[in-house]
Amino acid sequence: MSVNTVPSTPSIRYSIDVIQDEARRLVDKGFVSRQQPIYVLCQYIPAREWLCVECELEQCEFLLRDRIADLIGSQKWEND
């Protein structure tokens, strides 16, 4: 008897830099606000990848209830 198994997909690792860049992009495009909690980002990241994002945020000591502004840091203005 043989058993066919589906090969596991390689785990995707999101670095905190990638998560921050994606959050900045969503803020710049107006999809999310800097004042919203980080967990709203799950609407823009595929569900199968969200667990990886959540783990990375946890390792970097971010809580899902923290504000996106805390994640992406201060804004830089070109005109200053």
N, CA, C and O atoms as a CHARMM CRD file, in Angstrom:
* protein
*
  320
    1    1 MET  N      0.84300  -1.16900   0.00000 PROA 1      0.00000
    2    1 MET  CA     0.00000   0.00000   0.00000 PROA 1      0.00000
    3    1 MET  C      0.89400   1.23900   0.00000 PROA 1      0.00000
    4    1 MET  O      1.81500   1.36100   0.80800 PROA 1      0.00000
    5    2 SER  N      0.60800   2.13400  -0.90500 PROA 2      0.00000
    6    2 SER  CA     1.37400   3.37900  -0.93300 PROA 2      0.00000
    7    2 SER  C      0.44600   4.54500  -0.60600 PROA 2      0.00000
    8    2 SER  O     -0.75300   4.51400  -0.88400 PROA 2      0.00000
    9    3 VAL  N      1.02300   5.54000  -0.02600 PROA 3      0.00000
   10    3 VAL  CA     0.25100   6.72200   0.35400 PROA 3      0.00000
   11    3 VAL  C      0.83000   7.92000  -0.38200 PROA 3      0.00000
   12    3 VAL  O      2.01700   8.22400  -0.26400 PROA 3      0.00000
   13    4 ASN  N     -0.01100   8.58400  -1.13000 PROA 4      0.00000
   14    4 ASN  CA     0.42400   9.80200  -1.80900 PROA 4      0.00000
   15    4 ASN  C      0.19500  10.98300  -0.87900 PROA 4      0.00000
   16    4 ASN  O     -0.90100  11.17600  -0.35200 PROA 4      0.00000
   17    5 THR  N      1.21500  11.74400  -0.69300 PROA 5      0.00000
   18    5 THR  CA     1.08100  12.92200   0.16200 PROA 5      0.00000
   19    5 THR  C      1.35600  14.16900  -0.66000 PROA 5      0.00000
   20    5 THR  O      2.10400  14.14900  -1.63800 PROA 5      0.00000
   21    6 VAL  N      0.74800  15.21600  -0.24500 PROA 6      0.00000
   22    6 VAL  CA     0.97400  16.50100  -0.89700 PROA 6      0.00000
   23    6 VAL  C      2.24500  17.09000  -0.30300 PROA 6      0.00000
   24    6 VAL  O      2.36500  17.19800   0.91800 PROA 6      0.00000
   25    7 PRO  N      3.18700  17.46800  -1.14500 PROA 7      0.00000
   26    7 PRO  CA     4.40500  18.05600  -0.59500 PROA 7      0.00000
   27    7 PRO  C      4.07600  19.34500   0.14400 PROA 7      0.00000
   28    7 PRO  O      3.27300  20.16200  -0.30600 PROA 7      0.00000
   29    8 SER  N      4.71400  19.49400   1.27600 PROA 8      0.00000
   30    8 SER  CA     4.45500  20.71500   2.04600 PROA 8      0.00000
   31    8 SER  C      5.10600  21.90100   1.34600 PROA 8      0.00000
   32    8 SER  O      6.19400  21.79500   0.78000 PROA 8      0.00000
   33    9 THR  N      4.42100  23.01300   1.40200 PROA 9      0.00000
   34    9 THR  CA     4.97500  24.21500   0.79000 PROA 9      0.00000
   35    9 THR  C      6.02100  24.78500   1.72600 PROA 9      0.00000
   36    9 THR  O      5.88000  24.69600   2.94500 PROA 9      0.00000
   37   10 PRO  N      7.05200  25.36100   1.17600 PROA 10     0.00000
   38   10 PRO  CA     8.07300  25.93300   2.04100 PROA 10     0.00000
   39   10 PRO  C      7.46400  27.06000   2.87000 PROA 10     0.00000
   40   10 PRO  O      6.65500  27.84800   2.38000 PROA 10     0.00000
   41   11 SER  N      7.86900  27.11600   4.12300 PROA 11     0.00000
   42   11 SER  CA     7.29900  28.16300   4.97400 PROA 11     0.00000
   43   11 SER  C      7.83500  29.51900   4.52500 PROA 11     0.00000
   44   11 SER  O      9.02400  29.69400   4.25700 PROA 11     0.00000
   45   12 ILE  N      6.92600  30.44600   4.45600 PROA 12     0.00000
   46   12 ILE  CA     7.27500  31.79700   4.03300 PROA 12     0.00000
   47   12 ILE  C      7.63700  32.58900   5.27500 PROA 12     0.00000
   48   12 ILE  O      6.91200  32.55100   6.26900 PROA 12     0.00000
   49   13 ARG  N      8.72800  33.29100   5.22800 PROA 13     0.00000
   50   13 ARG  CA     9.15800  34.08000   6.38300 PROA 13     0.00000
   51   13 ARG  C      9.04200  35.54200   6.03000 PROA 13     0.00000
   52   13 ARG  O      9.62600  36.00500   5.05100 PROA 13     0.00000
   53   14 TYR  N      8.29500  36.25800   6.82100 PROA 14     0.00000
   54   14 TYR  CA     8.16300  37.70000   6.64500 PROA 14     0.00000
   55   14 TYR  C      9.08200  38.37600   7.64200 PROA 14     0.00000
   56   14 TYR  O      8.97400  38.13900   8.84500 PROA 14     0.00000
   57   15 SER  N      9.98300  39.21200   7.16000 PROA 15     0.00000
   58   15 SER  CA    10.81600  39.98200   8.07800 PROA 15     0.00000
   59   15 SER  C     10.01700  41.19300   8.53300 PROA 15     0.00000
   60   15 SER  O      9.05500  41.59300   7.87800 PROA 15     0.00000
   61   16 ILE  N     10.41600  41.76800   9.64600 PROA 16     0.00000
   62   16 ILE  CA     9.71400  42.94400  10.15200 PROA 16     0.00000
   63   16 ILE  C      9.82600  44.09100   9.15100 PROA 16     0.00000
   64   16 ILE  O      8.91100  44.90800   9.04500 PROA 16     0.00000
   65   17 ASP  N     10.93300  44.16100   8.41800 PROA 17     0.00000
   66   17 ASP  CA    11.10000  45.21700   7.41000 PROA 17     0.00000
   67   17 ASP  C     10.06000  45.09300   6.29600 PROA 17     0.00000
   68   17 ASP  O      9.50300  46.09600   5.84900 PROA 17     0.00000
   69   18 VAL  N      9.80300  43.87400   5.85200 PROA 18     0.00000
   70   18 VAL  CA     8.80700  43.64500   4.79900 PROA 18     0.00000
   71   18 VAL  C      7.41400  44.01400   5.30600 PROA 18     0.00000
   72   18 VAL  O      6.62700  44.62600   4.58400 PROA 18     0.00000
   73   19 ILE  N      7.11700  43.64100   6.53900 PROA 19     0.00000
   74   19 ILE  CA     5.81200  43.96300   7.12300 PROA 19     0.00000
   75   19 ILE  C      5.64800  45.47700   7.24700 PROA 19     0.00000
   76   19 ILE  O      4.58800  46.01900   6.93000 PROA 19     0.00000
   77   20 GLN  N      6.69300  46.15300   7.70600 PROA 20     0.00000
   78   20 GLN  CA     6.63700  47.61300   7.83800 PROA 20     0.00000
   79   20 GLN  C      6.46800  48.28300   6.47700 PROA 20     0.00000
   80   20 GLN  O      5.68400  49.22200   6.34200 PROA 20     0.00000
   81   21 ASP  N      7.19000  47.81200   5.47800 PROA 21     0.00000
   82   21 ASP  CA     7.06700  48.38700   4.12900 PROA 21     0.00000
   83   21 ASP  C      5.65800  48.21000   3.57500 PROA 21     0.00000
   84   21 ASP  O      5.10300  49.12300   2.96400 PROA 21     0.00000
   85   22 GLU  N      5.08500  47.03100   3.79100 PROA 22     0.00000
   86   22 GLU  CA     3.72500  46.77400   3.31600 PROA 22     0.00000
   87   22 GLU  C      2.72700  47.66800   4.05200 PROA 22     0.00000
   88   22 GLU  O      1.80000  48.19700   3.43900 PROA 22     0.00000
   89   23 ALA  N      2.91000  47.83600   5.34800 PROA 23     0.00000
   90   23 ALA  CA     2.02200  48.70800   6.12400 PROA 23     0.00000
   91   23 ALA  C      2.14200  50.15400   5.64200 PROA 23     0.00000
   92   23 ALA  O      1.13000  50.84200   5.50400 PROA 23     0.00000
   93   24 ARG  N      3.36400  50.62300   5.38500 PROA 24     0.00000
   94   24 ARG  CA     3.56700  51.98800   4.87200 PROA 24     0.00000
   95   24 ARG  C      2.87500  52.17700   3.52200 PROA 24     0.00000
   96   24 ARG  O      2.24500  53.20400   3.27100 PROA 24     0.00000
   97   25 ARG  N      3.00000  51.18200   2.67200 PROA 25     0.00000
   98   25 ARG  CA     2.37900  51.24800   1.34800 PROA 25     0.00000
   99   25 ARG  C      0.86100  51.35500   1.48000 PROA 25     0.00000
  100   25 ARG  O      0.23200  52.14800   0.78000 PROA 25     0.00000
  101   26 LEU  N      0.28000  50.57100   2.36200 PROA 26     0.00000
  102   26 LEU  CA    -1.16900  50.61000   2.56800 PROA 26     0.00000
  103   26 LEU  C     -1.62100  51.94000   3.16300 PROA 26     0.00000
  104   26 LEU  O     -2.69500  52.43700   2.82600 PROA 26     0.00000
  105   27 VAL  N     -0.80800  52.51800   4.04400 PROA 27     0.00000
  106   27 VAL  CA    -1.12500  53.83900   4.61500 PROA 27     0.00000
  107   27 VAL  C     -1.02500  54.90100   3.52700 PROA 27     0.00000
  108   27 VAL  O     -1.91100  55.74500   3.39800 PROA 27     0.00000
  109   28 ASP  N      0.05300  54.86100   2.74500 PROA 28     0.00000
  110   28 ASP  CA     0.25300  55.85200   1.67700 PROA 28     0.00000
  111   28 ASP  C     -0.87600  55.82400   0.65000 PROA 28     0.00000
  112   28 ASP  O     -1.26600  56.86600   0.12300 PROA 28     0.00000
  113   29 LYS  N     -1.39800  54.63500   0.36800 PROA 29     0.00000
  114   29 LYS  CA    -2.48700  54.50900  -0.60900 PROA 29     0.00000
  115   29 LYS  C     -3.85300  54.79300   0.00800 PROA 29     0.00000
  116   29 LYS  O     -4.85800  54.83500  -0.70200 PROA 29     0.00000
  117   30 GLY  N     -3.89500  54.98500   1.31900 PROA 30     0.00000
  118   30 GLY  CA    -5.14600  55.31300   1.99100 PROA 30     0.00000
  119   30 GLY  C     -6.03600  54.12500   2.31800 PROA 30     0.00000
  120   30 GLY  O     -7.19600  54.30700   2.68800 PROA 30     0.00000
  121   31 PHE  N     -5.51400  52.91400   2.18700 PROA 31     0.00000
  122   31 PHE  CA    -6.30900  51.72500   2.50400 PROA 31     0.00000
  123   31 PHE  C     -6.49200  51.55200   4.00900 PROA 31     0.00000
  124   31 PHE  O     -7.53500  51.08300   4.46500 PROA 31     0.00000
  125   32 VAL  N     -5.47200  51.93500   4.77700 PROA 32     0.00000
  126   32 VAL  CA    -5.54400  51.86800   6.23600 PROA 32     0.00000
  127   32 VAL  C     -5.03200  53.18200   6.80700 PROA 32     0.00000
  128   32 VAL  O     -4.34000  53.94700   6.13500 PROA 32     0.00000
  129   33 SER  N     -5.38600  53.42200   8.05000 PROA 33     0.00000
  130   33 SER  CA    -4.96000  54.62800   8.75600 PROA 33     0.00000
  131   33 SER  C     -3.85600  54.27100   9.74500 PROA 33     0.00000
  132   33 SER  O     -3.79700  53.14900  10.24700 PROA 33     0.00000
  133   34 ARG  N     -2.99000  55.23100  10.01700 PROA 34     0.00000
  134   34 ARG  CA    -1.93200  55.02900  11.00600 PROA 34     0.00000
  135   34 ARG  C     -2.50500  54.75100  12.39400 PROA 34     0.00000
  136   34 ARG  O     -1.83300  54.15900  13.23800 PROA 34     0.00000
  137   35 GLN  N     -3.74300  55.17700  12.63000 PROA 35     0.00000
  138   35 GLN  CA    -4.35900  55.02800  13.95200 PROA 35     0.00000
  139   35 GLN  C     -5.05800  53.68200  14.14600 PROA 35     0.00000
  140   35 GLN  O     -5.45900  53.35200  15.26200 PROA 35     0.00000
  141   36 GLN  N     -5.20700  52.91100  13.08700 PROA 36     0.00000
  142   36 GLN  CA    -5.87200  51.61600  13.19900 PROA 36     0.00000
  143   36 GLN  C     -4.94000  50.59900  13.85100 PROA 36     0.00000
  144   36 GLN  O     -3.71900  50.74100  13.78400 PROA 36     0.00000
  145   37 PRO  N     -5.51500  49.57400  14.48300 PROA 37     0.00000
  146   37 PRO  CA    -4.67600  48.52700  15.07100 PROA 37     0.00000
  147   37 PRO  C     -3.99800  47.68600  13.98300 PROA 37     0.00000
  148   37 PRO  O     -4.49900  47.56600  12.86600 PROA 37     0.00000
  149   38 ILE  N     -2.87300  47.12200  14.33100 PROA 38     0.00000
  150   38 ILE  CA    -2.08600  46.32300  13.38900 PROA 38     0.00000
  151   38 ILE  C     -2.89800  45.17200  12.79800 PROA 38     0.00000
  152   38 ILE  O     -2.68400  44.78700  11.64900 PROA 38     0.00000
  153   39 TYR  N     -3.83000  44.61900  13.57900 PROA 39     0.00000
  154   39 TYR  CA    -4.55900  43.44600  13.07700 PROA 39     0.00000
  155   39 TYR  C     -5.37600  43.72100  11.82300 PROA 39     0.00000
  156   39 TYR  O     -5.77500  42.76800  11.15400 PROA 39     0.00000
  157   40 VAL  N     -5.64700  44.98600  11.46800 PROA 40     0.00000
  158   40 VAL  CA    -6.38700  45.25300  10.22200 PROA 40     0.00000
  159   40 VAL  C     -5.55600  44.88400   8.99200 PROA 40     0.00000
  160   40 VAL  O     -6.10500  44.72200   7.90200 PROA 40     0.00000
  161   41 LEU  N     -4.25200  44.75200   9.15700 PROA 41     0.00000
  162   41 LEU  CA    -3.40000  44.36100   8.03100 PROA 41     0.00000
  163   41 LEU  C     -3.74700  42.96200   7.52800 PROA 41     0.00000
  164   41 LEU  O     -3.44400  42.62000   6.38500 PROA 41     0.00000
  165   42 CYS  N     -4.38200  42.15200   8.37700 PROA 42     0.00000
  166   42 CYS  CA    -4.72500  40.78500   7.95900 PROA 42     0.00000
  167   42 CYS  C     -5.70700  40.78800   6.79200 PROA 42     0.00000
  168   42 CYS  O     -5.84000  39.78000   6.09800 PROA 42     0.00000
  169   43 GLN  N     -6.39200  41.89800   6.56700 PROA 43     0.00000
  170   43 GLN  CA    -7.31200  41.99700   5.43200 PROA 43     0.00000
  171   43 GLN  C     -6.55800  42.09800   4.10400 PROA 43     0.00000
  172   43 GLN  O     -7.13300  41.85500   3.04300 PROA 43     0.00000
  173   44 TYR  N     -5.28400  42.45100   4.16300 PROA 44     0.00000
  174   44 TYR  CA    -4.49300  42.69200   2.95300 PROA 44     0.00000
  175   44 TYR  C     -3.37300  41.67200   2.76900 PROA 44     0.00000
  176   44 TYR  O     -2.62000  41.74000   1.79700 PROA 44     0.00000
  177   45 ILE  N     -3.26400  40.74000   3.68900 PROA 45     0.00000
  178   45 ILE  CA    -2.24000  39.69800   3.61000 PROA 45     0.00000
  179   45 ILE  C     -2.97200  38.36200   3.51700 PROA 45     0.00000
  180   45 ILE  O     -3.89500  38.11600   4.29500 PROA 45     0.00000
  181   46 PRO  N     -2.58300  37.49800   2.58500 PROA 46     0.00000
  182   46 PRO  CA    -3.28200  36.21600   2.44000 PROA 46     0.00000
  183   46 PRO  C     -3.35700  35.45200   3.76700 PROA 46     0.00000
  184   46 PRO  O     -2.39600  35.43000   4.53500 PROA 46     0.00000
  185   47 ALA  N     -4.49300  34.83600   4.02200 PROA 47     0.00000
  186   47 ALA  CA    -4.73300  34.13500   5.29100 PROA 47     0.00000
  187   47 ALA  C     -3.66500  33.07900   5.57000 PROA 47     0.00000
  188   47 ALA  O     -3.24800  32.90800   6.71600 PROA 47     0.00000
  189   48 ARG  N     -3.22300  32.37500   4.53900 PROA 48     0.00000
  190   48 ARG  CA    -2.23000  31.31700   4.75000 PROA 48     0.00000
  191   48 ARG  C     -0.87400  31.88800   5.16400 PROA 48     0.00000
  192   48 ARG  O     -0.03200  31.15700   5.68700 PROA 48     0.00000
  193   49 GLU  N     -0.65300  33.17700   4.93900 PROA 49     0.00000
  194   49 GLU  CA     0.61100  33.81200   5.29700 PROA 49     0.00000
  195   49 GLU  C      0.50800  34.63000   6.58300 PROA 49     0.00000
  196   49 GLU  O      1.52600  35.03300   7.14700 PROA 49     0.00000
  197   50 TRP  N     -0.71600  34.87500   7.04800 PROA 50     0.00000
  198   50 TRP  CA    -0.91000  35.74100   8.21100 PROA 50     0.00000
  199   50 TRP  C     -0.23600  35.18400   9.46000 PROA 50     0.00000
  200   50 TRP  O      0.30700  35.95200  10.25400 PROA 50     0.00000
  201   51 LEU  N     -0.25600  33.87400   9.64900 PROA 51     0.00000
  202   51 LEU  CA     0.36600  33.28100  10.82800 PROA 51     0.00000
  203   51 LEU  C      1.85300  33.62400  10.89400 PROA 51     0.00000
  204   51 LEU  O      2.37900  33.90900  11.97000 PROA 51     0.00000
  205   52 CYS  N      2.52600  33.59800   9.75200 PROA 52     0.00000
  206   52 CYS  CA     3.94700  33.96200   9.70000 PROA 52     0.00000
  207   52 CYS  C      4.14700  35.42400  10.08800 PROA 52     0.00000
  208   52 CYS  O      5.08400  35.76500  10.80900 PROA 52     0.00000
  209   53 VAL  N      3.26000  36.27400   9.60200 PROA 53     0.00000
  210   53 VAL  CA     3.32900  37.70200   9.92100 PROA 53     0.00000
  211   53 VAL  C      3.10600  37.89800  11.41600 PROA 53     0.00000
  212   53 VAL  O      3.83300  38.64300  12.07300 PROA 53     0.00000
  213   54 GLU  N      2.09900  37.22500  11.93700 PROA 54     0.00000
  214   54 GLU  CA     1.76900  37.34200  13.35700 PROA 54     0.00000
  215   54 GLU  C      2.94100  36.89500  14.23600 PROA 54     0.00000
  216   54 GLU  O      3.23900  37.53200  15.24600 PROA 54     0.00000
  217   55 CYS  N      3.59500  35.81200  13.85500 PROA 55     0.00000
  218   55 CYS  CA     4.75200  35.31800  14.61700 PROA 55     0.00000
  219   55 CYS  C      5.89700  36.32400  14.59700 PROA 55     0.00000
  220   55 CYS  O      6.53100  36.56500  15.62400 PROA 55     0.00000
  221   56 GLU  N      6.16200  36.90600  13.44200 PROA 56     0.00000
  222   56 GLU  CA     7.23800  37.89600  13.33000 PROA 56     0.00000
  223   56 GLU  C      6.92700  39.12700  14.18300 PROA 56     0.00000
  224   56 GLU  O      7.80600  39.65300  14.86500 PROA 56     0.00000
  225   57 LEU  N      5.68500  39.57800  14.14200 PROA 57     0.00000
  226   57 LEU  CA     5.28600  40.72500  14.96500 PROA 57     0.00000
  227   57 LEU  C      5.48400  40.41300  16.44300 PROA 57     0.00000
  228   57 LEU  O      5.96900  41.25200  17.20200 PROA 57     0.00000
  229   58 GLU  N      5.10900  39.21000  16.84500 PROA 58     0.00000
  230   58 GLU  CA     5.25500  38.80100  18.23900 PROA 58     0.00000
  231   58 GLU  C      6.72500  38.75900  18.64100 PROA 58     0.00000
  232   58 GLU  O      7.07900  39.19900  19.73500 PROA 58     0.00000
  233   59 GLN  N      7.58200  38.23600  17.77000 PROA 59     0.00000
  234   59 GLN  CA     9.01400  38.16900  18.07000 PROA 59     0.00000
  235   59 GLN  C      9.61900  39.55700  18.22000 PROA 59     0.00000
  236   59 GLN  O     10.58900  39.74500  18.95500 PROA 59     0.00000
  237   60 CYS  N      9.04100  40.52600  17.52100 PROA 60     0.00000
  238   60 CYS  CA     9.53000  41.90800  17.59400 PROA 60     0.00000
  239   60 CYS  C      8.75900  42.72100  18.63800 PROA 60     0.00000
  240   60 CYS  O      8.84900  43.94800  18.68600 PROA 60     0.00000
  241   61 GLU  N      8.00200  42.00400  19.47100 PROA 61     0.00000
  242   61 GLU  CA     7.27600  42.58500  20.59800 PROA 61     0.00000
  243   61 GLU  C      6.18800  43.57900  20.20100 PROA 61     0.00000
  244   61 GLU  O      5.94800  44.56000  20.90600 PROA 61     0.00000
  245   62 PHE  N      5.53200  43.32400  19.07400 PROA 62     0.00000
  246   62 PHE  CA     4.35400  44.09500  18.68600 PROA 62     0.00000
  247   62 PHE  C      3.12100  43.28400  19.05100 PROA 62     0.00000
  248   62 PHE  O      3.10500  42.06100  18.91000 PROA 62     0.00000
  249   63 LEU  N      2.10100  43.96800  19.51600 PROA 63     0.00000
  250   63 LEU  CA     0.81200  43.34200  19.78700 PROA 63     0.00000
  251   63 LEU  C     -0.13400  43.69200  18.65000 PROA 63     0.00000
  252   63 LEU  O     -0.01800  44.76600  18.05900 PROA 63     0.00000
  253   64 LEU  N     -1.05800  42.81200  18.34100 PROA 64     0.00000
  254   64 LEU  CA    -1.99000  43.07500  17.24700 PROA 64     0.00000
  255   64 LEU  C     -2.87900  44.27400  17.53400 PROA 64     0.00000
  256   64 LEU  O     -3.43100  44.86800  16.60900 PROA 64     0.00000
  257   65 ARG  N     -3.02500  44.63700  18.80100 PROA 65     0.00000
  258   65 ARG  CA    -3.83900  45.80700  19.15100 PROA 65     0.00000
  259   65 ARG  C     -3.04100  47.11100  19.07900 PROA 65     0.00000
  260   65 ARG  O     -3.62600  48.19200  19.15500 PROA 65     0.00000
  261   66 ASP  N     -1.70700  47.02500  18.93300 PROA 66     0.00000
  262   66 ASP  CA    -0.89000  48.23400  18.77200 PROA 66     0.00000
  263   66 ASP  C     -1.30200  48.95500  17.50100 PROA 66     0.00000
  264   66 ASP  O     -1.85300  48.34100  16.58700 PROA 66     0.00000
  265   67 ARG  N     -1.04500  50.22800  17.44000 PROA 67     0.00000
  266   67 ARG  CA    -1.39700  51.03600  16.27100 PROA 67     0.00000
  267   67 ARG  C     -0.38600  50.81100  15.14300 PROA 67     0.00000
  268   67 ARG  O      0.78600  50.52500  15.38600 PROA 67     0.00000
  269   68 ILE  N     -0.86300  50.94500  13.92400 PROA 68     0.00000
  270   68 ILE  CA     0.01100  50.83300  12.75700 PROA 68     0.00000
  271   68 ILE  C      1.12400  51.87400  12.84200 PROA 68     0.00000
  272   68 ILE  O      2.24600  51.61900  12.40400 PROA 68     0.00000
  273   69 ALA  N      0.82200  53.04000  13.40000 PROA 69     0.00000
  274   69 ALA  CA     1.83500  54.08700  13.56600 PROA 69     0.00000
  275   69 ALA  C      3.01000  53.58500  14.40000 PROA 69     0.00000
  276   69 ALA  O      4.15500  53.95100  14.13200 PROA 69     0.00000
  277   70 ASP  N      2.74600  52.75500  15.40500 PROA 70     0.00000
  278   70 ASP  CA     3.82600  52.18800  16.21900 PROA 70     0.00000
  279   70 ASP  C      4.69800  51.25300  15.38500 PROA 70     0.00000
  280   70 ASP  O      5.90800  51.16900  15.59500 PROA 70     0.00000
  281   71 LEU  N      4.08600  50.56500  14.45600 PROA 71     0.00000
  282   71 LEU  CA     4.80500  49.61600  13.60400 PROA 71     0.00000
  283   71 LEU  C      5.67800  50.32800  12.58000 PROA 71     0.00000
  284   71 LEU  O      6.83000  49.94800  12.37500 PROA 71     0.00000
  285   72 ILE  N      5.13500  51.35800  11.93700 PROA 72     0.00000
  286   72 ILE  CA     5.87300  51.98200  10.83200 PROA 72     0.00000
  287   72 ILE  C      6.71300  53.17700  11.26400 PROA 72     0.00000
  288   72 ILE  O      7.50900  53.68700  10.47500 PROA 72     0.00000
  289   73 GLY  N      6.54900  53.62900  12.49700 PROA 73     0.00000
  290   73 GLY  CA     7.36200  54.73000  12.99000 PROA 73     0.00000
  291   73 GLY  C      6.86500  56.07600  12.50900 PROA 73     0.00000
  292   73 GLY  O      5.75800  56.19500  11.98400 PROA 73     0.00000
  293   74 SER  N      7.68400  57.07400  12.69000 PROA 74     0.00000
  294   74 SER  CA     7.28200  58.44600  12.35800 PROA 74     0.00000
  295   74 SER  C      7.28400  58.66600  10.85300 PROA 74     0.00000
  296   74 SER  O      8.01900  58.02300  10.10500 PROA 74     0.00000
  297   75 GLN  N      6.43300  59.59800  10.43900 PROA 75     0.00000
  298   75 GLN  CA     6.36800  59.94500   9.01800 PROA 75     0.00000
  299   75 GLN  C      7.50400  60.89300   8.67200 PROA 75     0.00000
  300   75 GLN  O      7.91800  61.71500   9.49000 PROA 75     0.00000
  301   76 LYS  N      7.99500  60.76700   7.45700 PROA 76     0.00000
  302   76 LYS  CA     9.01300  61.68500   6.95500 PROA 76     0.00000
  303   76 LYS  C      8.36300  62.57000   5.90800 PROA 76     0.00000
  304   76 LYS  O      7.74300  62.07500   4.96600 PROA 76     0.00000
  305   77 TRP  N      8.49900  63.84200   6.06800 PROA 77     0.00000
  306   77 TRP  CA     7.90100  64.79200   5.13700 PROA 77     0.00000
  307   77 TRP  C      8.98400  65.35400   4.23300 PROA 77     0.00000
  308   77 TRP  O     10.04800  65.75500   4.70500 PROA 77     0.00000
  309   78 GLU  N      8.71700  65.38200   2.95100 PROA 78     0.00000
  310   78 GLU  CA     9.67900  65.88400   1.96800 PROA 78     0.00000
  311   78 GLU  C      9.85600  67.39800   2.07400 PROA 78     0.00000
  312   78 GLU  O     10.91900  67.91600   1.73200 PROA 78     0.00000
  313   79 ASN  N      8.83700  68.11000   2.53900 PROA 79     0.00000
  314   79 ASN  CA     8.85400  69.57400   2.53300 PROA 79     0.00000
  315   79 ASN  C      9.51400  70.18600   3.76400 PROA 79     0.00000
  316   79 ASN  O      9.69000  71.40400   3.80400 PROA 79     0.00000
  317   80 ASP  N      9.87800  69.41100   4.74700 PROA 80     0.00000
  318   80 ASP  CA    10.43400  69.98000   5.98500 PROA 80     0.00000
  319   80 ASP  C     11.82500  70.51200   5.79100 PROA 80     0.00000
  320   80 ASP  O     12.42900  71.02100   6.73500 PROA 80     0.00000
